């Protein structure tokens, strides 16, 4: 059962990460980033980096593979975004802050005992995931106030829900609360978005999900 869950979660998440490259390709074709924000790419990068470090300490091959790919794809999208955006100074400042944070955090982790490092990384990774899953709440409130799901993406909400359920089940099988809790919350939040499509229906025009935050 654990093997089935790990393979399913890996394949599904890798597919999601590789599909994000289509956004980068859109930048290349249009030679501009439009109203899309760089923050989702940076958030994915730091989230995957934290989970990668956690996976290395736990010697979890599934976490290592998935998040290494996540770092690669989000890194590529960030570089492409930087190349085509008109706000290069803004993006460079955010990347610099991210590098400073990463270096400082990893330096702190190196001075901890192995057990303490696992706890700190587990909590940090869980918090990062929860923040990512909670970000669409702003969009959810917009849907409720306008009665339109135009600002939501049904494919993204659906895949996010399935992804969270798979990782919740994987974490539950491992008895790893750091994996279980954020993905349980993520599944609830993604499920609430799907419920909005049931209540309000699917709008003809979908605005996408990566607009300025």
LOMARNU-799346 format. One record per residue: x, y negated, z negated of N, C-alpha, C in turn; residue in three letters. Coordinates in pm, whole numbers. Each point is the difference from the previous one (the first is absolute). Last residue first. Layout:
(lotor (X, Y, Z), (X, Y, Z), (X, Y, Z), Ala) ...
This chain:
(lotor (-40, -3935, 683), (-52, 31, -131), (12, -124, -88), Unk) (lotor (-36, 124, 560), (66, -73, -107), (-70, 21, -132), Unk) (lotor (-90, 390, 332), (1, -143, 17), (65, -66, -121), Unk) (lotor (-92, 481, 129), (131, -53, -34), (8, -150, 20), Unk) (lotor (-368, 320, 104), (24, 1, -144), (132, -63, -41), Unk) (lotor (-423, -15, 420), (130, 55, -39), (22, -19, -148), Unk) (lotor (-403, -120, 262), (106, -99, -2), (137, 58, -25), Unk) (lotor (-463, 185, 247), (80, 25, -119), (121, -90, 3), Unk) (lotor (-517, 15, 236), (138, -47, 8), (69, 25, -132), Unk) (lotor (-435, 155, 34), (46, 23, 137), (146, -40, 15), Unk) (lotor (-187, 171, -476), (-10, -116, 87), (57, 31, 137), Unk) (lotor (-231, 346, -359), (128, -37, 61), (-20, -117, 95), Unk) (lotor (-301, 110, -463), (21, 43, 138), (134, -48, 52), Unk) (lotor (-202, -46, -455), (-12, -112, 93), (14, 40, 147), Unk) (lotor (8, 332, -363), (-97, -103, -42), (-24, -104, 107), Unk) (lotor (328, 340, 61), (-131, 65, -10), (-107, -104, -30), Unk) (lotor (443, -138, 2), (-41, 29, 137), (-137, 67, 3), Unk) (lotor (198, -79, -415), (-44, -127, 59), (-43, 18, 146), Unk) (lotor (196, 358, -241), (-138, -21, -41), (-56, -129, 60), Unk) (lotor (454, 102, 56), (-82, 84, 88), (-148, -18, -33), Unk) (lotor (306, -213, -279), (-2, -65, 131), (-85, 80, 99), Unk) (lotor (75, 181, -425), (-92, -114, -11), (-8, -76, 132), Unk) (lotor (310, 352, -36), (-137, 52, 6), (-103, -112, -9), Unk) (lotor (452, -103, -60), (-26, 30, 141), (-141, 53, 19), Unk) (lotor (135, -74, -440), (-7, -127, 71), (-29, 20, 148), Unk) (lotor (67, 383, -271), (-122, -70, -41), (-18, -131, 78), Unk) (lotor (398, 244, 61), (-113, 72, 61), (-133, -69, -35), Unk) (lotor (393, -166, -202), (-1, -29, 144), (-117, 66, 71), Unk) (lotor (78, 98, -455), (-53, -136, 16), (-9, -37, 148), Unk) (lotor (200, 406, -94), (-140, 9, -41), (-68, -136, 16), Unk) (lotor (458, 24, 72), (-74, 53, 113), (-146, 24, -32), Unk) (lotor (305, -159, -337), (-16, -99, 107), (-82, 51, 118), Unk) (lotor (76, 314, -367), (-74, -122, -37), (-14, -101, 115), Unk) (lotor (264, 421, 48), (-145, 16, -13), (-73, -133, -16), Unk) (lotor (481, 35, 3), (-57, 16, 134), (-152, 1, -6), Unk) (lotor (239, -25, -400), (44, -116, 76), (-52, 5, 145), Unk) (lotor (-65, 361, -309), (-96, -109, -17), (40, -125, 79), Unk) (lotor (88, 535, 60), (78, -123, 0), (-96, -119, -4), Unk) (lotor (-51, 508, 46), (-23, -59, -132), (85, -126, -18), Unk) (lotor (-59, 282, 399), (131, -10, -65), (-12, -48, -144), Unk) (lotor (-386, 36, 268), (59, 134, 4), (136, 2, -70), Unk) (lotor (-217, -413, 57), (-72, 81, -99), (59, 141, -9), Unk) (lotor (160, -295, 333), (45, -40, -132), (-64, 82, -111), Unk) (lotor (-151, 72, 439), (140, 42, -11), (56, -34, -138), Unk) (lotor (-431, -152, 108), (-1, 145, -18), (142, 54, -18), Unk) (lotor (-45, -454, 103), (-57, 25, -133), (4, 150, -31), Unk) (lotor (120, -136, 428), (107, -25, -96), (-48, 16, -144), Unk) (lotor (-321, 49, 345), (104, 103, 16), (113, -19, -102), Unk) (lotor (-340, -326, 21), (-54, 125, -53), (105, 111, 6), Unk) (lotor (101, -417, 198), (1, -8, -147), (-50, 128, -64), Unk) (lotor (-19, -35, 472), (139, 1, -45), (8, 0, -152), Unk) (lotor (-421, -52, 207), (49, 137, 12), (141, 12, -54), Unk) (lotor (-182, -434, 14), (-75, 85, -95), (53, 144, 2), Unk) (lotor (169, -305, 314), (49, -33, -134), (-67, 88, -104), Unk) (lotor (-150, 25, 445), (129, 67, -16), (60, -27, -138), Unk) (lotor (-405, -219, 104), (-19, 146, 0), (131, 73, -24), Unk) (lotor (4, -469, 52), (-65, 34, -126), (-16, 152, -13), Unk) (lotor (165, -169, 407), (99, -16, -107), (-59, 38, -135), Unk) (lotor (-285, 8, 383), (104, 103, 8), (101, -9, -114), Unk) (lotor (-337, -341, 22), (-53, 132, -37), (105, 110, 12), Unk) (lotor (68, -528, -108), (28, 96, 107), (-49, 136, -45), Unk) (lotor (-142, -548, -126), (48, 132, -41), (25, 87, 122), Unk) (lotor (-193, -445, 7), (136, -15, -53), (59, 132, -50), Unk) (lotor (-452, -40, 173), (94, -36, 107), (144, -8, -48), Unk) (lotor (-453, 110, -212), (122, 81, -19), (106, -31, 105), Unk) (lotor (-437, -285, -248), (60, 48, 124), (129, 75, -30), Unk) (lotor (-284, -263, -307), (-85, 107, 52), (51, 56, 131), Unk) (lotor (173, -356, -317), (-47, -31, 136), (-95, 105, 57), Unk) (lotor (193, 37, -443), (-55, -136, 6), (-57, -33, 138), Unk) (lotor (217, 419, -79), (-122, -8, -80), (-66, -137, 12), Unk) (lotor (417, 70, 209), (-104, 80, 66), (-132, -12, -74), Unk) (lotor (380, -197, -190), (-43, -76, 117), (-112, 73, 72), Unk) (lotor (213, 212, -359), (-86, -106, -50), (-54, -86, 115), Unk) (lotor (315, 331, 106), (-125, 61, -44), (-99, -105, -49), Unk) (lotor (442, -125, 109), (-81, 22, 120), (-136, 58, -37), Unk) (lotor (306, -51, -343), (-36, -134, 49), (-90, 12, 122), Unk) (lotor (192, 388, -178), (-116, -43, -78), (-46, -140, 41), Unk) (lotor (395, 257, 168), (-121, -18, 81), (-123, -45, -80), Unk) (lotor (428, 93, -226), (6, -117, 88), (-128, -21, 82), Unk) (lotor (122, 379, -299), (-92, -102, -49), (-8, -122, 91), Unk) (lotor (301, 369, 75), (-137, 47, 18), (-102, -106, -40), Unk) (lotor (460, -90, -64), (-28, 13, 143), (-144, 41, 24), Unk) (lotor (152, -18, -443), (-7, -137, 56), (-33, 6, 149), Unk) (lotor (81, 406, -218), (-128, -56, -45), (-19, -140, 58), Unk) (lotor (414, 213, 73), (-107, 62, 79), (-136, -59, -36), Unk) (lotor (371, -137, -252), (13, -50, 137), (-111, 55, 88), Unk) (lotor (35, 165, -440), (-47, -139, 0), (3, -59, 141), Unk) (lotor (183, 427, -62), (-145, 5, -19), (-59, -140, 7), Unk) (lotor (467, 39, 5), (-57, 49, 126), (-152, 3, -7), Unk) (lotor (234, -111, -393), (17, -106, 102), (-63, 41, 132), Unk) (lotor (10, 319, -350), (-91, -111, -32), (6, -109, 106), Unk) (lotor (303, 355, 44), (-137, 49, 15), (-102, -109, -25), Unk) (lotor (457, -89, -78), (-29, 6, 143), (-143, 48, 25), Unk) (lotor (149, -4, -445), (-3, -138, 51), (-36, -1, 149), Unk) (lotor (60, 422, -206), (-117, -68, -55), (-15, -142, 58), Unk) (lotor (384, 253, 111), (-120, 61, 62), (-125, -72, -47), Unk) (lotor (405, -122, -201), (-6, -49, 138), (-122, 55, 72), Unk) (lotor (103, 154, -436), (-53, -135, -4), (-16, -58, 141), Unk) (lotor (202, 423, -42), (-140, 8, -43), (-67, -137, 0), Unk) (lotor (465, 28, 95), (-80, 61, 107), (-148, 3, -35), Unk) (lotor (286, -389, -217), (11, 145, -3), (-92, 56, 108), Unk) (lotor (193, -489, 83), (-96, 72, -85), (31, 148, -2), Unk) (lotor (214, -353, 269), (47, -5, -138), (-94, 72, -97), Unk) (lotor (-89, -52, 473), (125, 76, -12), (51, 4, -143), Unk) (lotor (-384, -263, 124), (-30, 143, -6), (126, 82, -24), Unk) (lotor (38, -468, 77), (-58, 27, -133), (-24, 150, -18), Unk) (lotor (138, -148, 417), (111, -14, -93), (-46, 31, -142), Unk) (lotor (-323, -19, 339), (79, 123, 10), (121, -3, -93), Unk) (lotor (-269, -389, 24), (-77, 112, -56), (82, 129, 2), Unk) (lotor (181, -391, 201), (-9, -14, -145), (-70, 118, -65), Unk) (lotor (19, -17, 472), (135, 17, -56), (-4, -6, -153), Unk) (lotor (-401, -91, 232), (39, 141, 15), (135, 25, -65), Unk) (lotor (-160, -448, 18), (-78, 83, -92), (45, 146, 3), Unk) (lotor (192, -296, 309), (46, -32, -136), (-73, 85, -103), Unk) (lotor (-141, 32, 447), (133, 61, -17), (53, -24, -141), Unk) (lotor (-403, -212, 121), (-20, 145, -10), (132, 71, -24), Unk) (lotor (5, -460, 87), (-54, 25, -134), (-19, 149, -23), Unk) (lotor (130, -130, 429), (108, -25, -95), (-46, 27, -143), Unk) (lotor (-321, 18, 342), (90, 115, 9), (115, -14, -100), Unk) (lotor (-294, -361, 46), (-69, 113, -65), (88, 125, 0), Unk) (lotor (155, -383, 228), (-4, -26, -144), (-64, 117, -75), Unk) (lotor (-2, 12, 470), (135, 21, -52), (7, -23, -151), Unk) (lotor (-403, -98, 229), (23, 145, -5), (137, 29, -60), Unk) (lotor (-107, -451, 73), (-91, 56, -100), (26, 150, -19), Unk) (lotor (225, -225, 346), (53, -41, -131), (-83, 61, -113), Unk) (lotor (-147, 60, 450), (116, 80, -34), (57, -34, -137), Unk) (lotor (-435, -83, 286), (31, -35, -139), (120, 80, -50), Unk) (lotor (-212, 58, 422), (49, -139, 6), (40, -48, -140), Unk) (lotor (13, 527, 205), (-74, -100, -75), (59, -140, 19), Unk) (lotor (180, 425, 185), (-104, -69, 78), (-78, -107, -77), Unk) (lotor (364, 272, -188), (48, -40, 132), (-102, -86, 74), Unk) (lotor (-102, 201, -422), (94, -112, -15), (45, -53, 137), Unk) (lotor (-264, 389, -11), (-80, -117, -40), (90, -124, -8), Unk) (lotor (205, 410, 73), (-69, -44, 121), (-81, -125, -29), Unk) (lotor (206, 203, -366), (102, -57, 90), (-64, -53, 129), Unk) (lotor (-277, 232, -305), (44, -128, -58), (100, -70, 90), Unk) (lotor (-146, 433, 114), (-107, -97, 21), (39, -137, -54), Unk) (lotor (295, 359, -79), (-3, -33, 142), (-105, -108, 28), Unk) (lotor (19, 173, -435), (118, -80, 29), (5, -44, 145), Unk) (lotor (-333, 299, -140), (-31, -135, -50), (119, -94, 24), Unk) (lotor (60, 453, 118), (-103, -61, 84), (-33, -143, -45), Unk) (lotor (318, 254, -257), (47, -20, 137), (-104, -76, 84), Unk) (lotor (-111, 134, -440), (100, -108, -3), (46, -33, 141), Unk) (lotor (-284, 367, -48), (-73, -123, -27), (93, -121, -4), Unk) (lotor (185, 433, 34), (-61, -40, 127), (-75, -132, -16), Unk) (lotor (173, 185, -385), (113, -38, 85), (-51, -46, 136), Unk) (lotor (-307, 179, -304), (33, -139, -29), (124, -48, 75), Unk) (lotor (-155, 454, 51), (-108, -93, 33), (43, -145, -18), Unk) (lotor (301, 350, -133), (-19, -5, 145), (-101, -109, 38), Unk) (lotor (73, 82, -464), (120, -53, 65), (-22, -18, 150), Unk) (lotor (-335, 207, -266), (7, -144, -24), (118, -64, 73), Unk) (lotor (-32, 468, 20), (-116, -60, 66), (3, -152, -13), Unk) (lotor (319, 268, -232), (31, -14, 142), (-114, -70, 75), Unk) (lotor (164, -25, -517), (-122, 34, 73), (23, -29, 148), Unk) (lotor (269, -66, -432), (40, 101, 98), (-121, 54, 75), Unk) (lotor (36, -366, -332), (-81, 119, -29), (36, 117, 92), Unk) (lotor (222, -415, 53), (21, 39, -139), (-78, 126, -36), Unk) (lotor (-63, -183, 428), (138, 48, -12), (27, 47, -142), Unk) (lotor (-416, -204, 94), (9, 134, 57), (139, 60, -12), Unk) (lotor (-67, -448, -132), (-69, 90, -93), (10, 145, 50), Unk) (lotor (161, -333, 281), (88, 14, -115), (-60, 95, -104), Unk) (lotor (-268, -107, 366), (115, 78, 45), (95, 24, -116), Unk) (lotor (-367, -284, -67), (-40, 142, -1), (113, 90, 48), Unk) (lotor (72, -465, 14), (-18, 43, -139), (-35, 148, -8), Unk) (lotor (26, -195, 427), (133, 6, -61), (-9, 49, -145), Unk) (lotor (-399, -83, 243), (66, 125, 42), (138, 15, -63), Unk) (lotor (-233, -401, -82), (-75, 112, -57), (67, 133, 32), Unk) (lotor (168, -395, 194), (37, 10, -141), (-72, 115, -68), Unk) (lotor (-109, -80, 455), (143, 29, -13), (39, 20, -147), Unk) (lotor (-438, -145, 110), (18, 142, 30), (146, 41, -20), Unk) (lotor (-101, -453, -43), (-59, 74, -112), (16, 151, 21), Unk) (lotor (134, -291, 344), (93, -10, -113), (-52, 81, -119), Unk) (lotor (-278, -30, 375), (120, 76, 36), (101, 0, -115), Unk) (lotor (-401, -259, -40), (-27, 144, -4), (122, 86, 32), Unk) (lotor (40, -486, 26), (-6, 58, -134), (-34, 150, -3), Unk) (lotor (24, -327, 381), (114, 90, -21), (-12, 77, -131), Unk) (lotor (-425, -188, 315), (94, -36, -105), (113, 103, -11), Unk) (lotor (-344, -183, 423), (39, 112, -86), (109, -43, -97), Unk) (lotor (-215, -252, 368), (-39, -31, -137), (37, 110, -98), Unk) (lotor (284, -40, 451), (-137, -47, -21), (-26, -32, -146), Unk) (lotor (408, 158, 247), (-61, 76, -109), (-143, -44, -29), Unk) (lotor (316, 18, 480), (-37, -85, -113), (-69, 86, -105), Unk) (lotor (118, 154, 444), (113, -88, -30), (-36, -104, -105), Unk) (lotor (-249, 385, 207), (-54, -136, -1), (109, -104, -24), Unk) (lotor (118, 462, 7), (-75, -25, 123), (-50, -145, 8), Unk) (lotor (225, 148, -392), (92, 0, 113), (-74, -37, 129), Unk) (lotor (-247, 58, -399), (81, -122, -7), (88, -12, 125), Unk) (lotor (-241, 393, -53), (-90, -108, 39), (74, -135, -2), Unk) (lotor (217, 380, -161), (-2, 2, 146), (-92, -110, 55), Unk) (lotor (13, 69, -464), (126, -58, 46), (6, -7, 151), Unk) (lotor (-361, 220, -186), (-13, -144, -29), (127, -72, 46), Unk) (lotor (-15, 465, 22), (-79, -57, 109), (-20, -150, -21), Unk) (lotor (209, 280, -324), (93, -50, 101), (-75, -62, 118), Unk) (lotor (-217, 230, -359), (24, -142, -29), (96, -61, 102), Unk) (lotor (-103, 465, -5), (-103, -79, 69), (20, -149, -24), Unk) (lotor (274, 315, -221), (39, -14, 140), (-103, -82, 78), Unk) (lotor (-91, 97, -456), (119, -84, 12), (38, -24, 145), Unk) (lotor (-354, 298, -94), (-38, -138, -32), (118, -94, 17), Unk) (lotor (77, 459, 50), (-79, -48, 112), (-42, -145, -21), Unk) (lotor (218, 221, -350), (94, -31, 108), (-73, -54, 122), Unk) (lotor (-261, 154, -359), (66, -126, -32), (99, -40, 108), Unk) (lotor (-222, 415, 42), (-97, -110, 9), (67, -134, -26), Unk) (lotor (257, 398, -47), (-38, -22, 139), (-91, -122, 13), Unk) (lotor (118, 135, -439), (117, -46, 76), (-38, -36, 143), Unk) (lotor (-324, 194, -284), (29, -137, -41), (116, -58, 80), Unk) (lotor (-105, 454, 71), (-110, -86, 46), (28, -146, -32), Unk) (lotor (301, 325, -164), (10, -11, 147), (-106, -95, 53), Unk) (lotor (-13, 98, -460), (121, -76, 32), (15, -21, 150), Unk) (lotor (-358, 270, -160), (-19, -141, -36), (121, -84, 40), Unk) (lotor (26, 466, 59), (-99, -55, 92), (-20, -149, -26), Unk) (lotor (276, 238, -296), (64, -11, 130), (-94, -64, 101), Unk) (lotor (-164, 106, -427), (90, -116, -7), (67, -23, 134), Unk) (lotor (-266, 386, -45), (-84, -122, 0), (87, -126, 0), Unk) 
